[in-house]
Amino acid sequence: MLPFRRSYRSTNDFAILDFGDALPQRVQADSAWGSVSTSDKPREVDRFQRRFDAMVASALPPEDTPDLPRRLEREL
């Protein structure tokens, strides 16, 4: 879970697809307008892998995750 604080924010949905050794990794990016693009170019896959790693680094640790929705609910 990504808290509301200064950290990485993705501007679009994406998935990094790994099909094992048979095929190269591929990234799929969805835009707000409904378009979908895919690429297996290593440069693009690496770019989205860095985005994913940045989100993981800004996420709450698992032990803190259950408290955030509870705290937000109290603030409403």
Jmol script that loads the backbone (N, CA, C; Angstrom):
load data "model"
ATOM      1  N   MET A   1       0.844  -1.160   0.000  1.00  0.00           N
ATOM      2  CA  MET A   1       0.000   0.000   0.000  1.00  0.00           C
ATOM      3  C   MET A   1       0.896   1.231   0.000  1.00  0.00           C
ATOM      4  N   LEU A   2       0.555   2.174  -0.888  1.00  0.00           N
ATOM      5  CA  LEU A   2       1.327   3.408  -0.969  1.00  0.00           C
ATOM      6  C   LEU A   2       0.614   4.499  -0.171  1.00  0.00           C
ATOM      7  N   PRO A   3       1.260   5.022   0.853  1.00  0.00           N
ATOM      8  CA  PRO A   3       0.634   6.072   1.655  1.00  0.00           C
ATOM      9  C   PRO A   3       0.627   7.405   0.907  1.00  0.00           C
ATOM     10  N   PHE A   4      -0.166   8.347   1.408  1.00  0.00           N
ATOM     11  CA  PHE A   4      -0.206   9.692   0.830  1.00  0.00           C
ATOM     12  C   PHE A   4       0.952  10.487   1.402  1.00  0.00           C
ATOM     13  N   ARG A   5       2.051  10.457   0.716  1.00  0.00           N
ATOM     14  CA  ARG A   5       3.232  11.221   1.116  1.00  0.00           C
ATOM     15  C   ARG A   5       4.090  11.424  -0.118  1.00  0.00           C
ATOM     16  N   ARG A   6       5.091  12.248   0.022  1.00  0.00           N
ATOM     17  CA  ARG A   6       5.986  12.475  -1.117  1.00  0.00           C
ATOM     18  C   ARG A   6       6.731  11.178  -1.419  1.00  0.00           C
ATOM     19  N   SER A   7       6.410  10.613  -2.527  1.00  0.00           N
ATOM     20  CA  SER A   7       7.079   9.387  -2.966  1.00  0.00           C
ATOM     21  C   SER A   7       6.733   9.188  -4.432  1.00  0.00           C
ATOM     22  N   TYR A   8       7.057   8.056  -4.951  1.00  0.00           N
ATOM     23  CA  TYR A   8       6.800   7.778  -6.360  1.00  0.00           C
ATOM     24  C   TYR A   8       5.300   7.649  -6.610  1.00  0.00           C
ATOM     25  N   ARG A   9       4.832   8.210  -7.692  1.00  0.00           N
ATOM     26  CA  ARG A   9       3.460   8.034  -8.145  1.00  0.00           C
ATOM     27  C   ARG A   9       3.490   7.663  -9.623  1.00  0.00           C
ATOM     28  N   SER A  10       2.802   6.612  -9.970  1.00  0.00           N
ATOM     29  CA  SER A  10       2.732   6.191 -11.365  1.00  0.00           C
ATOM     30  C   SER A  10       1.678   7.022 -12.084  1.00  0.00           C
ATOM     31  N   THR A  11       1.957   7.391 -13.310  1.00  0.00           N
ATOM     32  CA  THR A  11       0.997   8.169 -14.090  1.00  0.00           C
ATOM     33  C   THR A  11       0.091   7.281 -14.931  1.00  0.00           C
ATOM     34  N   ASN A  12       0.381   5.996 -14.978  1.00  0.00           N
ATOM     35  CA  ASN A  12      -0.469   5.069 -15.714  1.00  0.00           C
ATOM     36  C   ASN A  12      -0.313   3.674 -15.108  1.00  0.00           C
ATOM     37  N   ASP A  13      -1.272   2.819 -15.432  1.00  0.00           N
ATOM     38  CA  ASP A  13      -1.196   1.430 -14.973  1.00  0.00           C
ATOM     39  C   ASP A  13      -0.226   0.684 -15.873  1.00  0.00           C
ATOM     40  N   PHE A  14       0.519  -0.224 -15.266  1.00  0.00           N
ATOM     41  CA  PHE A  14       1.410  -1.033 -16.085  1.00  0.00           C
ATOM     42  C   PHE A  14       1.605  -2.387 -15.432  1.00  0.00           C
ATOM     43  N   ALA A  15       2.005  -3.336 -16.243  1.00  0.00           N
ATOM     44  CA  ALA A  15       2.317  -4.676 -15.775  1.00  0.00           C
ATOM     45  C   ALA A  15       3.597  -5.133 -16.454  1.00  0.00           C
ATOM     46  N   ILE A  16       4.453  -5.772 -15.688  1.00  0.00           N
ATOM     47  CA  ILE A  16       5.661  -6.368 -16.246  1.00  0.00           C
ATOM     48  C   ILE A  16       5.376  -7.861 -16.348  1.00  0.00           C
ATOM     49  N   LEU A  17       5.365  -8.361 -17.560  1.00  0.00           N
ATOM     50  CA  LEU A  17       5.001  -9.748 -17.817  1.00  0.00           C
ATOM     51  C   LEU A  17       6.259 -10.585 -17.991  1.00  0.00           C
ATOM     52  N   ASP A  18       6.337 -11.658 -17.246  1.00  0.00           N
ATOM     53  CA  ASP A  18       7.492 -12.558 -17.314  1.00  0.00           C
ATOM     54  C   ASP A  18       6.978 -13.945 -17.663  1.00  0.00           C
ATOM     55  N   PHE A  19       7.315 -14.416 -18.842  1.00  0.00           N
ATOM     56  CA  PHE A  19       6.838 -15.706 -19.332  1.00  0.00           C
ATOM     57  C   PHE A  19       7.891 -16.802 -19.207  1.00  0.00           C
ATOM     58  N   GLY A  20       8.845 -16.591 -18.339  1.00  0.00           N
ATOM     59  CA  GLY A  20       9.893 -17.588 -18.160  1.00  0.00           C
ATOM     60  C   GLY A  20      10.958 -17.477 -19.235  1.00  0.00           C
ATOM     61  N   ASP A  21      11.660 -18.560 -19.435  1.00  0.00           N
ATOM     62  CA  ASP A  21      12.777 -18.546 -20.383  1.00  0.00           C
ATOM     63  C   ASP A  21      12.338 -18.601 -21.842  1.00  0.00           C
ATOM     64  N   ALA A  22      11.092 -18.971 -22.088  1.00  0.00           N
ATOM     65  CA  ALA A  22      10.633 -19.152 -23.466  1.00  0.00           C
ATOM     66  C   ALA A  22      10.511 -17.829 -24.227  1.00  0.00           C
ATOM     67  N   LEU A  23      10.137 -16.760 -23.539  1.00  0.00           N
ATOM     68  CA  LEU A  23       9.918 -15.460 -24.179  1.00  0.00           C
ATOM     69  C   LEU A  23      10.576 -14.363 -23.354  1.00  0.00           C
ATOM     70  N   PRO A  24      10.942 -13.258 -23.995  1.00  0.00           N
ATOM     71  CA  PRO A  24      11.524 -12.149 -23.227  1.00  0.00           C
ATOM     72  C   PRO A  24      10.457 -11.463 -22.368  1.00  0.00           C
ATOM     73  N   GLN A  25      10.906 -10.797 -21.300  1.00  0.00           N
ATOM     74  CA  GLN A  25       9.979 -10.008 -20.496  1.00  0.00           C
ATOM     75  C   GLN A  25       9.337  -8.962 -21.379  1.00  0.00           C
ATOM     76  N   ARG A  26       8.122  -8.568 -21.007  1.00  0.00           N
ATOM     77  CA  ARG A  26       7.365  -7.595 -21.783  1.00  0.00           C
ATOM     78  C   ARG A  26       6.669  -6.682 -20.794  1.00  0.00           C
ATOM     79  N   VAL A  27       6.518  -5.421 -21.163  1.00  0.00           N
ATOM     80  CA  VAL A  27       5.781  -4.487 -20.330  1.00  0.00           C
ATOM     81  C   VAL A  27       4.514  -4.080 -21.074  1.00  0.00           C
ATOM     82  N   GLN A  28       3.425  -3.984 -20.316  1.00  0.00           N
ATOM     83  CA  GLN A  28       2.155  -3.513 -20.858  1.00  0.00           C
ATOM     84  C   GLN A  28       1.774  -2.268 -20.081  1.00  0.00           C
ATOM     85  N   ALA A  29       1.512  -1.162 -20.781  1.00  0.00           N
ATOM     86  CA  ALA A  29       1.117   0.090 -20.142  1.00  0.00           C
ATOM     87  C   ALA A  29      -0.257   0.495 -20.656  1.00  0.00           C
ATOM     88  N   ASP A  30      -1.145   0.855 -19.725  1.00  0.00           N
ATOM     89  CA  ASP A  30      -2.500   1.291 -20.055  1.00  0.00           C
ATOM     90  C   ASP A  30      -2.606   2.787 -19.792  1.00  0.00           C
ATOM     91  N   SER A  31      -3.209   3.502 -20.715  1.00  0.00           N
ATOM     92  CA  SER A  31      -3.378   4.946 -20.518  1.00  0.00           C
ATOM     93  C   SER A  31      -4.777   5.240 -19.982  1.00  0.00           C
ATOM     94  N   ALA A  32      -4.978   6.460 -19.525  1.00  0.00           N
ATOM     95  CA  ALA A  32      -6.278   6.887 -19.015  1.00  0.00           C
ATOM     96  C   ALA A  32      -7.329   6.918 -20.115  1.00  0.00           C
ATOM     97  N   TRP A  33      -6.917   6.952 -21.365  1.00  0.00           N
ATOM     98  CA  TRP A  33      -7.844   7.013 -22.492  1.00  0.00           C
ATOM     99  C   TRP A  33      -8.167   5.626 -23.039  1.00  0.00           C
ATOM    100  N   GLY A  34      -7.714   4.589 -22.370  1.00  0.00           N
ATOM    101  CA  GLY A  34      -8.052   3.234 -22.775  1.00  0.00           C
ATOM    102  C   GLY A  34      -7.102   2.578 -23.751  1.00  0.00           C
ATOM    103  N   SER A  35      -6.057   3.268 -24.140  1.00  0.00           N
ATOM    104  CA  SER A  35      -5.108   2.640 -25.062  1.00  0.00           C
ATOM    105  C   SER A  35      -4.137   1.753 -24.284  1.00  0.00           C
ATOM    106  N   VAL A  36      -3.674   0.737 -24.942  1.00  0.00           N
ATOM    107  CA  VAL A  36      -2.748  -0.220 -24.347  1.00  0.00           C
ATOM    108  C   VAL A  36      -1.530  -0.317 -25.253  1.00  0.00           C
ATOM    109  N   SER A  37      -0.358  -0.272 -24.671  1.00  0.00           N
ATOM    110  CA  SER A  37       0.854  -0.483 -25.466  1.00  0.00           C
ATOM    111  C   SER A  37       1.689  -1.552 -24.787  1.00  0.00           C
ATOM    112  N   THR A  38       2.390  -2.311 -25.597  1.00  0.00           N
ATOM    113  CA  THR A  38       3.275  -3.342 -25.064  1.00  0.00           C
ATOM    114  C   THR A  38       4.631  -3.231 -25.744  1.00  0.00           C
ATOM    115  N   SER A  39       5.654  -3.666 -25.020  1.00  0.00           N
ATOM    116  CA  SER A  39       6.995  -3.644 -25.581  1.00  0.00           C
ATOM    117  C   SER A  39       7.836  -4.720 -24.909  1.00  0.00           C
ATOM    118  N   ASP A  40       8.687  -5.339 -25.705  1.00  0.00           N
ATOM    119  CA  ASP A  40       9.660  -6.269 -25.135  1.00  0.00           C
ATOM    120  C   ASP A  40      11.076  -5.720 -25.279  1.00  0.00           C
ATOM    121  N   LYS A  41      11.167  -4.436 -25.632  1.00  0.00           N
ATOM    122  CA  LYS A  41      12.485  -3.803 -25.742  1.00  0.00           C
ATOM    123  C   LYS A  41      13.106  -3.714 -24.347  1.00  0.00           C
ATOM    124  N   PRO A  42      14.324  -4.200 -24.186  1.00  0.00           N
ATOM    125  CA  PRO A  42      14.952  -4.188 -22.857  1.00  0.00           C
ATOM    126  C   PRO A  42      14.970  -2.809 -22.200  1.00  0.00           C
ATOM    127  N   ARG A  43      15.161  -1.754 -22.994  1.00  0.00           N
ATOM    128  CA  ARG A  43      15.188  -0.402 -22.424  1.00  0.00           C
ATOM    129  C   ARG A  43      13.838  -0.038 -21.795  1.00  0.00           C
ATOM    130  N   GLU A  44      12.740  -0.375 -22.472  1.00  0.00           N
ATOM    131  CA  GLU A  44      11.407  -0.081 -21.944  1.00  0.00           C
ATOM    132  C   GLU A  44      11.092  -0.947 -20.723  1.00  0.00           C
ATOM    133  N   VAL A  45      11.423  -2.224 -20.798  1.00  0.00           N
ATOM    134  CA  VAL A  45      11.186  -3.107 -19.656  1.00  0.00           C
ATOM    135  C   VAL A  45      11.969  -2.608 -18.449  1.00  0.00           C
ATOM    136  N   ASP A  46      13.227  -2.217 -18.646  1.00  0.00           N
ATOM    137  CA  ASP A  46      14.046  -1.700 -17.541  1.00  0.00           C
ATOM    138  C   ASP A  46      13.455  -0.419 -16.966  1.00  0.00           C
ATOM    139  N   ARG A  47      12.934   0.451 -17.821  1.00  0.00           N
ATOM    140  CA  ARG A  47      12.353   1.717 -17.358  1.00  0.00           C
ATOM    141  C   ARG A  47      11.161   1.450 -16.434  1.00  0.00           C
ATOM    142  N   PHE A  48      10.295   0.521 -16.825  1.00  0.00           N
ATOM    143  CA  PHE A  48       9.150   0.204 -15.986  1.00  0.00           C
ATOM    144  C   PHE A  48       9.554  -0.610 -14.760  1.00  0.00           C
ATOM    145  N   GLN A  49      10.605  -1.401 -14.855  1.00  0.00           N
ATOM    146  CA  GLN A  49      11.100  -2.116 -13.679  1.00  0.00           C
ATOM    147  C   GLN A  49      11.592  -1.115 -12.635  1.00  0.00           C
ATOM    148  N   ARG A  50      12.260  -0.056 -13.079  1.00  0.00           N
ATOM    149  CA  ARG A  50      12.705   0.993 -12.145  1.00  0.00           C
ATOM    150  C   ARG A  50      11.505   1.682 -11.501  1.00  0.00           C
ATOM    151  N   ARG A  51      10.442   1.918 -12.270  1.00  0.00           N
ATOM    152  CA  ARG A  51       9.226   2.503 -11.704  1.00  0.00           C
ATOM    153  C   ARG A  51       8.640   1.590 -10.631  1.00  0.00           C
ATOM    154  N   PHE A  52       8.565   0.303 -10.948  1.00  0.00           N
ATOM    155  CA  PHE A  52       8.023  -0.652  -9.983  1.00  0.00           C
ATOM    156  C   PHE A  52       8.890  -0.688  -8.722  1.00  0.00           C
ATOM    157  N   ASP A  53      10.195  -0.719  -8.890  1.00  0.00           N
ATOM    158  CA  ASP A  53      11.099  -0.738  -7.736  1.00  0.00           C
ATOM    159  C   ASP A  53      10.922   0.516  -6.880  1.00  0.00           C
ATOM    160  N   ALA A  54      10.686   1.667  -7.515  1.00  0.00           N
ATOM    161  CA  ALA A  54      10.463   2.899  -6.764  1.00  0.00           C
ATOM    162  C   ALA A  54       9.165   2.820  -5.964  1.00  0.00           C
ATOM    163  N   MET A  55       8.125   2.227  -6.542  1.00  0.00           N
ATOM    164  CA  MET A  55       6.864   2.075  -5.803  1.00  0.00           C
ATOM    165  C   MET A  55       7.045   1.134  -4.620  1.00  0.00           C
ATOM    166  N   VAL A  56       7.750   0.043  -4.830  1.00  0.00           N
ATOM    167  CA  VAL A  56       8.002  -0.900  -3.734  1.00  0.00           C
ATOM    168  C   VAL A  56       8.765  -0.210  -2.604  1.00  0.00           C
ATOM    169  N   ALA A  57       9.744   0.619  -2.968  1.00  0.00           N
ATOM    170  CA  ALA A  57      10.538   1.312  -1.961  1.00  0.00           C
ATOM    171  C   ALA A  57       9.702   2.317  -1.167  1.00  0.00           C
ATOM    172  N   SER A  58       8.642   2.908  -1.785  1.00  0.00           N
ATOM    173  CA  SER A  58       7.823   3.875  -1.057  1.00  0.00           C
ATOM    174  C   SER A  58       6.645   3.249  -0.340  1.00  0.00           C
ATOM    175  N   ALA A  59       6.387   1.979  -0.568  1.00  0.00           N
ATOM    176  CA  ALA A  59       5.247   1.317   0.077  1.00  0.00           C
ATOM    177  C   ALA A  59       5.494   1.116   1.563  1.00  0.00           C
ATOM    178  N   LEU A  60       4.389   1.033   2.279  1.00  0.00           N
ATOM    179  CA  LEU A  60       4.500   0.740   3.713  1.00  0.00           C
ATOM    180  C   LEU A  60       4.994  -0.690   3.908  1.00  0.00           C
ATOM    181  N   PRO A  61       5.704  -0.936   4.992  1.00  0.00           N
ATOM    182  CA  PRO A  61       6.062  -2.324   5.276  1.00  0.00           C
ATOM    183  C   PRO A  61       4.797  -3.121   5.611  1.00  0.00           C
ATOM    184  N   PRO A  62       4.810  -4.414   5.369  1.00  0.00           N
ATOM    185  CA  PRO A  62       3.603  -5.227   5.590  1.00  0.00           C
ATOM    186  C   PRO A  62       3.005  -5.063   6.986  1.00  0.00           C
ATOM    187  N   GLU A  63       3.846  -4.920   8.002  1.00  0.00           N
ATOM    188  CA  GLU A  63       3.300  -4.825   9.368  1.00  0.00           C
ATOM    189  C   GLU A  63       2.573  -3.505   9.623  1.00  0.00           C
ATOM    190  N   ASP A  64       2.841  -2.465   8.815  1.00  0.00           N
ATOM    191  CA  ASP A  64       2.170  -1.173   8.987  1.00  0.00           C
ATOM    192  C   ASP A  64       0.945  -1.007   8.091  1.00  0.00           C
ATOM    193  N   THR A  65       0.808  -1.854   7.100  1.00  0.00           N
ATOM    194  CA  THR A  65      -0.259  -1.705   6.116  1.00  0.00           C
ATOM    195  C   THR A  65      -1.664  -1.755   6.729  1.00  0.00           C
ATOM    196  N   PRO A  66      -1.996  -2.687   7.627  1.00  0.00           N
ATOM    197  CA  PRO A  66      -3.368  -2.720   8.157  1.00  0.00           C
ATOM    198  C   PRO A  66      -3.774  -1.455   8.916  1.00  0.00           C
ATOM    199  N   ASP A  67      -2.826  -0.742   9.491  1.00  0.00           N
ATOM    200  CA  ASP A  67      -3.154   0.451  10.263  1.00  0.00           C
ATOM    201  C   ASP A  67      -3.552   1.635   9.398  1.00  0.00           C
ATOM    202  N   LEU A  68      -3.043   1.740   8.181  1.00  0.00           N
ATOM    203  CA  LEU A  68      -3.325   2.910   7.346  1.00  0.00           C
ATOM    204  C   LEU A  68      -4.807   3.037   7.007  1.00  0.00           C
ATOM    205  N   PRO A  69      -5.486   2.008   6.497  1.00  0.00           N
ATOM    206  CA  PRO A  69      -6.928   2.175   6.209  1.00  0.00           C
ATOM    207  C   PRO A  69      -7.740   2.504   7.469  1.00  0.00           C
ATOM    208  N   ARG A  70      -7.367   1.932   8.588  1.00  0.00           N
ATOM    209  CA  ARG A  70      -8.066   2.226   9.844  1.00  0.00           C
ATOM    210  C   ARG A  70      -7.888   3.694  10.219  1.00  0.00           C
ATOM    211  N   ARG A  71      -6.679   4.195  10.085  1.00  0.00           N
ATOM    212  CA  ARG A  71      -6.409   5.590  10.420  1.00  0.00           C
ATOM    213  C   ARG A  71      -7.162   6.518   9.464  1.00  0.00           C
ATOM    214  N   LEU A  72      -7.150   6.184   8.172  1.00  0.00           N
ATOM    215  CA  LEU A  72      -7.865   7.003   7.205  1.00  0.00           C
ATOM    216  C   LEU A  72      -9.367   6.995   7.470  1.00  0.00           C
ATOM    217  N   GLU A  73      -9.886   5.864   7.869  1.00  0.00           N
ATOM    218  CA  GLU A  73     -11.322   5.781   8.174  1.00  0.00           C
ATOM    219  C   GLU A  73     -11.673   6.696   9.347  1.00  0.00           C
ATOM    220  N   ARG A  74     -10.824   6.736  10.368  1.00  0.00           N
ATOM    221  CA  ARG A  74     -11.073   7.600  11.526  1.00  0.00           C
ATOM    222  C   ARG A  74     -11.035   9.075  11.143  1.00  0.00           C
ATOM    223  N   GLU A  75     -10.201   9.398  10.157  1.00  0.00           N
ATOM    224  CA  GLU A  75     -10.063  10.793   9.740  1.00  0.00           C
ATOM    225  C   GLU A  75     -11.237  11.283   8.897  1.00  0.00           C
ATOM    226  N   LEU A  76     -12.038  10.373   8.379  1.00  0.00           N
ATOM    227  CA  LEU A  76     -13.180  10.790   7.534  1.00  0.00           C
ATOM    228  C   LEU A  76     -14.293  11.358   8.327  1.00  0.00           C
TER     229      LEU A  76
END
end "model"
wireframe off; spacefill off
backbone 0.3
color backbone group
